Amino acid sequence: MLLYNLCMPVFQEKREELDHFETMMGVPRGRLAVTMDMITDAMALVGQHGVYCQSQRWPGKPVLDVLMVMKGLTDAKELIQSVMEELKKPLASS
């Protein structure tokens, strides 16, 4: 573990979750799992915001900025999932 990570607030705020997932999955995948949880939480908050901020142009749809944020979060989550799958693969023997 790099020492600068210990000074970052997220490592202090999420210490319990990080310890749990890093122990279960290893450091890289454990950190990615916590990141996935954080993104999922952010998606839920953005989704709730989208309920209250409806588009006047398209009734029943969230405003464009909410849609863009949700797409960015969804795309980030997909990329993290792909990295977790790559890390799960055993290293090819030389």
MOSUL-V348743 format. One record per helix or strand. SS is the DSSP state (alpha for helix, beta for strand). FROM is the first residue (numbers start at 1). LEN is the number of residues. If there is no record, write none. Layout:
BEGIN
SS|FROM|LEN / SS|FROM|LEN
END
This chain:
BEGIN
alpha|3|5 / alpha|9|5 / alpha|15|11 / alpha|27|26 / beta|54|1 / beta|62|1 / alpha|64|25
END
